[in-house]
C-alpha cells in the first residue's frame, strides 16, 4: 500500500471522489454536499482542511472554463532527471498558467497542464489594411494557424484584383464601412466618390465569392438613413449588416457631439428589431448584428418581453451566457507596431509588445489596473452602472466612453440609453 493510501480512510476517499465532480451551486454548498455523503457540514470542512494541511490535497478550488475566457488547456510532457526533479517542478510551478502537474513512469516523466491564450478569430483592419504590402503574407500565416480570418476595409481600394487575392488566401469575411447614404458617407469620409468606390468594392468581393458585410456607425448625422441603407444592402444581396454605436476613441473623439442621442438610438433599434422580425416571418435569412454598446442586449430583452413574454427567461439565459462586453478578456488589439491593447478603442493603453514578449504572457498579466478591473467579476463599476440589475448581460458595457469623458474608466457609461427604471434603479417621484 502506498504512503498516500495509508494517509486517507474510506470517508476521505468518498469526499475526494464526490467533490472532484463539483459542488452544488446553492447558498450552502458544503452543507448540501455533506448531507449527500451522510454527515454534517462541519465534519466535511474539517476533513478538507486536514487533507490540505497534510498535503494529500495540494489544492481545492474551482477549475475555470478557460475556453470561455478565450484560452485553451494544453497537456505538456517533459523529461526531468531524478536528481533535478524538484528544481524542474519549482520552475514549472513558478508560472501562473500551470494548472497542475504529476509524475509518470515514462521517459517523459513529468506532465503538466498549461492554460494558454488562444485567439479563434483574427480581424485585419486599419487604417486601411489593403495599403499594407505584407497583408497577404500575414493572412496566409493566419490561415495556417487556423484563424477565422476577416478583413475590415473602407472599400475604396477593393477592386477585382484584391477581391480575387482575398478569396484565394482564404478570407472568411470582408466588411466595408458605409456611414450613410452617398452624400453623408462622402462628407464623413471627406472624400467625394468614396461611397461609390466602397459599393463597387463590395460588389467585387461578392463576385469573387467572398462573404461580405456592411458596417454602419450610428450618429446624429445618419440615424434617419438606417432604413434606406439596410434596404440597399438587401437589394445588393449583401450577407451581413452590422450597426455599430459610436465610441469616443481615436479620431472619433472629435465627433462626440454627433453621437446619436439616446431617444434616437432607441428608435433605431426599435426599427431594426422589428425589421429583422418581419424578415424572419417572411422566411428571409440574414445576419444582423449590433456592436459597441452592450446595452443592446438588455434593450432586446425588453423588446421580447413586450411581444413574447414566454421567451424572456430563455433569452435572458442566452444573453447572460454571451456575457456582454469582452474588452481585455475575449477581445484584444495588436497594432501595426506590435503593441497590445485591451481592444481597438484603447490605443492609449499599451500592455506590451509582441516583438518583445509572447502575446499569451502579455495577455495573461493583470499588472495593469485597467486589465485587472476588466477581468474582475463583477467589474468595479460606479454610478448608474454599479446599481444596474443587468450587469450579468452587459458586463458594464464598453468602458472607453466613460474614460474619454471623465478620465475614469469605471464611471457610468454615457452611451447607455436605458432609463433608470429599466436598469432597476429607484426613480424619484
C-alpha positions as CSV (number, residue, x, y, z in Angstrom):
1,X,0.0,0.0,0.0
2,X,1.4,3.4,-0.9
3,X,2.1,6.1,1.7
4,X,-0.7,8.2,0.1
5,X,-3.3,5.4,0.5
6,X,-2.3,5.0,4.2
7,X,-3.0,8.7,4.9
8,X,-6.6,8.6,3.8
9,X,-9.5,6.5,5.0
10,X,-12.7,5.4,3.2
11,X,-14.5,8.5,4.2
12,X,-11.7,10.7,2.8
13,X,-11.8,8.8,-0.4
14,X,-15.6,9.2,-0.7
15,X,-15.1,13.0,-0.2
16,X,-12.4,13.3,-2.9
17,X,-14.4,11.2,-5.3
18,X,-17.6,13.2,-4.8
19,X,-16.2,16.7,-4.7
20,X,-14.0,16.4,-7.8
21,X,-17.2,16.2,-9.8
22,X,-18.2,19.7,-8.5
23,X,-20.0,21.5,-5.7
24,X,-23.8,22.3,-5.8
25,X,-24.5,25.9,-6.8
26,X,-26.5,26.7,-3.6
27,X,-26.0,29.2,-0.7
28,X,-24.6,26.4,1.5
29,X,-22.8,24.1,-0.9
30,X,-20.7,22.3,1.7
31,X,-23.8,21.5,3.8
32,X,-25.6,20.0,0.8
33,X,-22.5,18.0,-0.3
34,X,-22.1,16.7,3.3
35,X,-25.7,15.7,3.5
36,X,-25.3,13.7,0.3
37,X,-22.3,11.9,1.9
38,X,-24.2,11.2,5.1
39,X,-22.5,13.6,7.6
40,X,-22.6,17.2,8.5
41,X,-21.0,20.4,7.1
42,X,-18.5,20.9,9.9
43,X,-17.1,17.4,9.5
44,X,-16.7,17.9,5.8
45,X,-14.9,21.2,6.2
46,X,-12.6,19.8,8.9
47,X,-11.7,16.8,6.8
48,X,-10.9,19.0,3.7
49,X,-8.7,21.3,5.9
50,X,-6.9,18.2,7.2
51,X,-6.3,16.8,3.7
52,X,-4.9,20.1,2.6
53,X,-2.7,20.6,5.7
54,X,-1.2,17.1,5.3
55,X,-0.6,17.6,1.6
56,X,-2.9,14.9,0.4
57,X,-4.7,17.6,-1.5
58,X,-2.4,20.2,-2.9
59,X,-5.3,22.4,-4.0
60,X,-9.0,22.6,-3.5
61,X,-10.7,25.2,-5.7
62,X,-12.6,25.9,-8.9
63,X,-11.5,24.7,-12.3
64,X,-12.1,27.6,-14.6
65,X,-13.6,27.2,-18.1
66,X,-10.6,28.7,-19.8
67,X,-12.2,28.2,-23.2
68,X,-14.9,30.7,-22.1
69,X,-12.1,33.2,-21.4
70,X,-10.6,32.8,-24.9
71,X,-7.9,30.2,-23.9
72,X,-7.1,26.5,-24.0
73,X,-5.7,23.9,-21.7
74,X,-2.6,22.1,-23.1
75,X,-1.2,18.9,-21.7
76,X,2.6,19.1,-21.8
77,X,5.2,16.5,-21.0
78,X,8.9,16.7,-20.4
79,X,11.8,14.6,-19.1
80,X,13.2,15.7,-15.7
81,X,16.3,13.9,-14.4
82,X,15.5,12.3,-11.0
83,X,18.2,14.4,-9.2
84,X,16.7,17.6,-10.6
85,X,13.0,16.7,-10.4
86,X,12.2,19.1,-7.5
87,X,14.0,22.0,-9.2
88,X,12.2,21.4,-12.5
89,X,8.8,21.2,-10.7
90,X,9.6,24.5,-8.9
91,X,10.5,26.2,-12.2
92,X,7.3,24.9,-13.8
93,X,5.1,25.9,-10.9
94,X,6.6,29.5,-10.9
95,X,4.4,30.1,-14.0
96,X,0.8,31.1,-13.0
97,X,-0.5,29.5,-16.2
98,X,0.3,26.0,-14.8
99,X,-2.9,24.4,-13.5
100,X,-1.4,21.2,-12.1
101,X,1.3,18.5,-12.7
102,X,2.0,14.9,-12.0
103,X,4.8,12.3,-12.3
104,X,4.8,9.4,-14.7
105,X,6.9,6.2,-15.0
106,X,8.0,7.0,-18.5
107,X,10.9,8.8,-20.2
108,X,8.6,11.9,-20.3
109,X,8.2,11.6,-16.6
110,X,6.8,15.0,-15.7
111,X,3.4,16.1,-17.1
112,X,1.7,19.4,-16.5
113,X,-1.4,21.2,-17.7
114,X,-0.9,24.7,-19.1
115,X,-3.6,27.3,-19.7
116,X,-2.7,29.3,-22.8
117,X,-4.1,32.2,-24.6
118,X,-5.9,31.2,-27.8
119,X,-7.5,33.5,-30.3
120,X,-10.1,31.9,-32.5
121,X,-10.6,34.8,-34.9
122,X,-8.4,37.5,-36.5
123,X,-9.7,40.7,-38.0
124,X,-7.2,42.7,-40.1
125,X,-8.2,46.3,-40.1
126,X,-6.7,49.7,-40.0
127,X,-6.5,52.5,-41.1
128,X,-6.8,50.7,-44.4
129,X,-5.3,47.2,-44.4
130,X,-5.2,46.9,-48.2
131,X,-2.4,49.5,-48.1
132,X,-0.1,47.1,-46.2
133,X,2.3,45.4,-48.6
134,X,2.6,42.2,-46.4
135,X,-1.2,41.8,-45.9
136,X,-1.4,38.6,-47.8
137,X,1.7,37.1,-46.1
138,X,0.2,37.8,-42.7
139,X,-3.2,36.4,-43.9
140,X,-1.6,33.2,-45.2
141,X,0.1,32.6,-41.9
142,X,-3.1,33.2,-40.0
143,X,-4.9,30.6,-42.2
144,X,-2.1,28.1,-41.5
145,X,-2.7,28.7,-37.7
146,X,-6.5,28.0,-38.1
147,X,-7.8,31.5,-37.5
148,X,-11.3,32.6,-38.7
149,X,-10.0,35.4,-40.9
150,X,-11.8,38.7,-41.6
151,X,-10.9,42.0,-43.4
152,X,-12.3,45.4,-42.3
153,X,-11.9,47.9,-45.1
154,X,-13.2,51.3,-46.3
155,X,-13.7,49.6,-49.7
156,X,-12.1,52.2,-51.9
157,X,-9.1,50.0,-52.9
158,X,-11.1,46.8,-53.0
159,X,-11.0,46.1,-56.8
160,X,-11.4,42.8,-58.6
161,X,-7.7,42.0,-58.2
162,X,-7.7,42.4,-54.5
163,X,-11.0,40.5,-54.2
164,X,-9.5,37.6,-56.1
165,X,-6.4,37.5,-53.9
166,X,-8.6,37.7,-50.7
167,X,-10.6,34.8,-51.9
168,X,-7.6,32.8,-52.9
169,X,-5.9,33.5,-49.5
170,X,-9.0,32.1,-47.7
171,X,-10.6,35.1,-46.1
172,X,-13.8,34.1,-44.4
173,X,-15.4,37.6,-44.4
174,X,-14.9,41.1,-45.8
175,X,-16.6,44.0,-44.1
176,X,-16.8,47.5,-45.6
177,X,-17.9,50.7,-43.8
178,X,-20.8,52.7,-45.2
179,X,-21.6,55.7,-42.9
180,X,-24.9,56.6,-44.5
181,X,-26.2,57.4,-48.0
182,X,-23.8,58.7,-50.6
183,X,-23.6,62.4,-49.6
184,X,-23.4,61.6,-45.9
185,X,-20.8,58.9,-46.4
186,X,-18.6,61.1,-48.6
187,X,-18.8,64.0,-46.1
188,X,-17.9,61.8,-43.2
189,X,-15.0,60.3,-45.1
190,X,-14.0,63.7,-46.5
191,X,-13.7,62.2,-50.0
192,X,-16.1,62.8,-52.9
193,X,-17.0,59.5,-54.5
194,X,-16.0,57.4,-51.5
195,X,-19.5,55.8,-51.3
196,X,-19.4,54.8,-55.0
197,X,-16.0,53.3,-54.6
198,X,-16.9,51.4,-51.4
199,X,-20.1,50.0,-53.1
200,X,-18.0,48.9,-56.1
201,X,-15.6,47.1,-53.7
202,X,-18.5,45.2,-52.0
203,X,-19.7,44.1,-55.4
204,X,-16.2,43.0,-56.5
205,X,-15.9,41.0,-53.3
206,X,-19.2,39.3,-53.8
207,X,-18.4,38.5,-57.4
208,X,-15.2,36.8,-56.1
209,X,-17.3,34.5,-53.9
210,X,-16.4,36.2,-50.6
211,X,-18.9,36.6,-47.7
212,X,-19.4,40.4,-47.3
213,X,-21.0,42.8,-44.9
214,X,-21.7,46.5,-44.3
215,X,-20.9,48.3,-41.1
216,X,-22.7,51.5,-40.3
217,X,-21.7,53.6,-37.3
218,X,-24.8,55.3,-35.9
219,X,-24.6,59.1,-35.4
220,X,-26.9,62.0,-35.3
221,X,-26.0,62.7,-38.9
222,X,-27.1,59.3,-40.3
223,X,-29.6,57.8,-37.9
224,X,-32.6,58.6,-40.1
225,X,-30.9,56.9,-43.0
226,X,-30.7,53.5,-41.4
227,X,-33.8,52.0,-43.2
228,X,-32.5,53.2,-46.6
229,X,-29.0,51.8,-46.0
230,X,-30.4,48.4,-44.9
231,X,-32.7,48.4,-47.9
232,X,-29.6,49.0,-50.1
233,X,-27.7,46.1,-48.6
234,X,-30.6,43.8,-49.1
235,X,-31.0,44.8,-52.7
236,X,-27.3,44.1,-53.3
237,X,-27.6,40.7,-51.7
238,X,-25.0,41.6,-49.0
239,X,-24.7,38.9,-46.4
240,X,-24.4,40.9,-43.2
241,X,-25.4,44.2,-41.7
242,X,-23.5,45.5,-38.7
243,X,-24.9,48.5,-36.8
244,X,-22.1,50.0,-34.6
245,X,-22.6,52.5,-31.9
246,X,-20.3,55.4,-31.5
247,X,-17.2,55.1,-29.3
248,X,-15.2,58.1,-28.2
249,X,-11.8,56.9,-29.2
250,X,-9.1,57.9,-31.7
251,X,-10.4,60.1,-34.4
252,X,-14.0,59.6,-33.2
253,X,-13.4,61.8,-30.2
254,X,-13.7,64.8,-32.4
255,X,-17.2,63.7,-33.4
256,X,-18.5,63.2,-29.9
257,X,-21.3,65.7,-30.4
258,X,-22.6,63.6,-33.3
259,X,-23.3,60.6,-31.0
260,X,-26.9,59.6,-31.7
261,X,-28.9,60.8,-28.7
262,X,-30.5,58.2,-26.5
263,X,-34.0,58.6,-27.9
264,X,-32.8,58.3,-31.5
265,X,-30.7,55.3,-30.6
266,X,-33.8,53.6,-29.1
267,X,-35.8,54.4,-32.2
268,X,-33.1,53.0,-34.5
269,X,-33.0,49.7,-32.5
270,X,-36.8,49.5,-32.4
271,X,-36.9,49.8,-36.2
272,X,-34.1,47.3,-36.6
273,X,-35.6,44.7,-34.3
274,X,-39.0,44.9,-35.9
275,X,-37.5,44.8,-39.4
276,X,-35.5,41.7,-38.7
277,X,-38.5,40.0,-37.1
278,X,-40.7,40.8,-40.1
279,X,-38.0,39.4,-42.4
280,X,-37.9,36.2,-40.3
281,X,-41.7,35.9,-40.5
282,X,-41.4,36.1,-44.3
283,X,-38.8,33.4,-44.4
284,X,-35.8,35.6,-45.3
285,X,-32.5,34.7,-43.7
286,X,-29.9,37.4,-42.8
287,X,-27.2,38.3,-40.4
288,X,-27.9,41.5,-38.4
289,X,-25.5,42.5,-35.7
290,X,-25.1,45.4,-33.3
291,X,-21.9,46.3,-31.5
292,X,-20.0,48.8,-29.3
293,X,-23.0,49.2,-26.9
294,X,-23.8,46.1,-24.8
295,X,-27.0,47.8,-23.5
296,X,-28.4,46.5,-26.8
297,X,-28.8,43.0,-25.2
298,X,-30.9,44.4,-22.4
299,X,-32.9,46.5,-24.8
300,X,-33.6,43.4,-26.9
301,X,-34.8,41.6,-23.8
302,X,-37.3,44.3,-23.1
303,X,-38.4,44.2,-26.7
304,X,-39.0,40.5,-26.4
305,X,-40.8,40.9,-23.1
306,X,-43.4,43.2,-24.7
307,X,-44.1,40.8,-27.6
308,X,-43.1,37.3,-26.4
309,X,-43.1,37.2,-22.6
310,X,-42.9,33.4,-22.6
311,X,-39.4,33.7,-24.2
312,X,-37.9,36.1,-21.7
313,X,-36.4,33.6,-19.3
314,X,-34.7,31.6,-22.1
315,X,-33.4,34.8,-23.8
316,X,-32.1,36.2,-20.5
317,X,-30.1,33.0,-20.0
318,X,-28.7,33.2,-23.5
319,X,-27.7,36.8,-23.1
320,X,-26.0,36.1,-19.8
321,X,-24.2,33.1,-21.3
322,X,-23.0,35.5,-24.1
323,X,-21.6,37.6,-21.2
324,X,-21.6,41.2,-22.6
325,X,-18.5,43.3,-23.1
326,X,-15.3,41.3,-23.5
327,X,-12.7,44.0,-23.6
328,X,-9.5,42.9,-22.0
329,X,-10.7,39.3,-21.8
330,X,-12.1,37.9,-25.0
331,X,-11.1,40.8,-27.4
332,X,-7.6,42.1,-27.9
333,X,-5.9,44.5,-30.3
334,X,-2.4,44.3,-31.7
335,X,-1.5,47.5,-33.6
336,X,0.8,47.9,-36.7
337,X,3.9,48.2,-34.4
338,X,3.1,45.1,-32.4
339,X,1.7,46.9,-29.3
340,X,-1.0,45.1,-27.5
341,X,-4.1,47.0,-26.3
342,X,-7.3,45.9,-24.4
343,X,-9.2,46.3,-27.6
344,X,-9.3,48.5,-30.7
345,X,-10.7,51.5,-28.8
346,X,-7.9,51.6,-26.2
347,X,-4.8,52.5,-28.2
348,X,-3.8,54.9,-25.4
349,X,-3.2,51.9,-23.1
350,X,-0.3,49.7,-24.2
351,X,0.2,46.4,-22.3
352,X,3.3,45.2,-24.1
353,X,4.7,44.4,-27.5
354,X,4.6,41.0,-29.2
355,X,8.1,41.6,-30.7
356,X,9.5,41.7,-27.2
357,X,7.2,39.3,-25.3
358,X,4.8,36.4,-26.2
359,X,1.2,37.6,-26.6
360,X,-0.1,34.9,-24.2
361,X,2.1,36.2,-21.4
362,X,1.2,39.8,-22.1
363,X,-2.5,39.0,-22.1
364,X,-2.4,36.8,-19.0
365,X,-0.8,39.6,-16.9
366,X,-3.1,41.6,-14.7
367,X,-0.4,44.1,-13.6
368,X,-2.2,47.0,-15.3
369,X,-5.1,48.2,-13.1
370,X,-7.4,48.6,-16.1
371,X,-6.8,44.9,-17.2
372,X,-7.4,43.7,-13.6
373,X,-10.6,45.6,-13.5
374,X,-11.8,44.4,-16.9
375,X,-11.2,40.8,-15.9
376,X,-12.9,41.2,-12.5
377,X,-16.4,39.7,-11.8
378,X,-18.1,42.0,-11.2
379,X,-16.2,44.9,-12.6
380,X,-15.6,47.8,-10.2
381,X,-18.3,49.9,-11.8
382,X,-19.5,53.2,-10.4
383,X,-22.6,55.4,-10.8
384,X,-25.7,54.0,-12.6
385,X,-23.7,51.1,-13.9
386,X,-22.9,49.9,-10.4
387,X,-26.5,49.7,-9.5
388,X,-27.7,48.2,-12.7
389,X,-29.6,44.9,-12.4
390,X,-28.5,43.8,-15.9
391,X,-24.7,43.7,-15.3
392,X,-24.7,40.0,-16.0
393,X,-25.9,40.8,-19.5
394,X,-23.9,43.8,-20.5
395,X,-20.8,43.4,-18.1
396,X,-20.7,47.1,-17.6
397,X,-20.6,47.9,-21.3
398,X,-17.6,49.4,-23.1
399,X,-15.6,51.4,-20.6
400,X,-13.8,53.7,-23.1
401,X,-16.7,56.2,-23.4
402,X,-16.6,56.8,-19.7
403,X,-12.8,57.2,-19.7
404,X,-13.0,59.7,-22.7
405,X,-15.4,61.9,-20.9
406,X,-14.3,61.7,-17.3
407,X,-10.8,60.1,-17.2
408,X,-12.3,57.3,-15.0
409,X,-12.9,54.0,-16.8
410,X,-15.3,52.8,-14.2
411,X,-17.7,55.8,-14.3
412,X,-21.2,55.2,-15.6
413,X,-21.3,54.8,-19.4
414,X,-22.6,57.9,-21.0
415,X,-23.7,55.8,-24.0
416,X,-26.1,53.7,-22.1
417,X,-29.6,54.7,-23.3
418,X,-31.6,52.6,-20.8
419,X,-33.6,54.6,-18.3
420,X,-33.4,54.3,-14.5
421,X,-36.5,52.2,-14.3
422,X,-35.1,49.8,-16.9
423,X,-31.8,49.2,-15.1
424,X,-33.7,48.7,-11.8
425,X,-32.8,52.0,-10.0
426,X,-35.4,53.8,-7.9
427,X,-37.0,56.7,-9.8
428,X,-37.7,59.9,-7.7
429,X,-41.3,60.9,-7.7
